[in-house]
Each structure stands twice: as C-alpha cells, then as structure tokens.
Amino acid sequence: MAPYVHQTQNRIRIRSEYIQHHHAEVTALIEKLERIPGIKEIQYRRYAGSVAIRFDSKVITAGALLETVNSYGWMEQSEEHDFINNAVRQGAKTLLKGIALTTLKRTLGGPLVSAVAAFAR
C-alpha cells in the first residue's frame, strides 16, 4: 500500500504499510502526540493501517503534524513494493513500445520504421 494522506482543516488521516506493521512504534508515537497541546483525538485502526488525528489548527498546524509522523517513518514505503511497481512500470513501457513499433511496421513498412527507431535511440 502506498502511503496516503487525507487532510481537512482540523483533521488528518494517514494510511500506510508502516502504520499497519509497526504497532508498538505507532502506539508509542500516538501516546506522545496525545500530550501535545491542540491534539483533540487520535483514532488508530491497526489492521487498516490508518491513523486519524483531530486537532485545533489554531494551536498546531497540519504541516507540523505531518513532519512529525514522517520523521518517525509513517510515510515510508517498503523497498519490495517499490521494486514491484518499477518492474510493472518497465514491463508496461516495453510492451507499449513493442506494440507501437509493430503497428508502425505494418503501416509504414519495415525499413522506414527501423530507421526511425534507430534515430530515436
């Protein structure tokens, strides 16, 4: 799951794999956050990987909250997930190039497309 942030004026919801898989660390930070002036309520849904924070925007800013949770790793994405996304993206790109070249070869003829493809590299 890619990290997700939904923000309204006095509320932030953060969803991430880190929140889902690091219960002890998330709980420890929530306990610290609850002691900060301006924090009204924190809802933690472990199995959804979600934390919602209601706060008073006159006392603490959303940016400050996001910086804090980011510094504790809540927005990190696993390397395995990045690898899979990159592999899928590269595979799709290669497939689309192949389809485009095949279509051009059938439309324009082989030698002309080969010259264009060589020029594009």
Phi, psi and omega in degrees: 000128176285144178302143183225134177233129173240127186232133168240184187303316184236026183207140175229135172241130179239130175236134178196163176296323181302314180298323181289324189256356182236065186303312184297316181294318180294316179298319179297317179291323178301318179299321177292317181297323181296339179272354181279132177300137179101343177278121183266317185202144175230127177247125181245121175245094187304310187287340174270348182068040189230139172228127176248131182239120173261134185213166176265112184290350175280340183258319182221143182268157176297322179300318179296320178295315180296321176299319181296308183293328177294321180293340177266004173091006184297335184263004181292146177244139184294146180297326179299318180296318178298319181298315180296315179300316180295320179296316179296316180298315180295319179297317179295320180297315179296317179299314180295321176298317180298317179296317180297316180294319178297317179297316178297319180298318180289328183277311187261338183106149186303306186298321181293318180293320179299320178294318179295316180297320178295322180292325183288337182288000000 
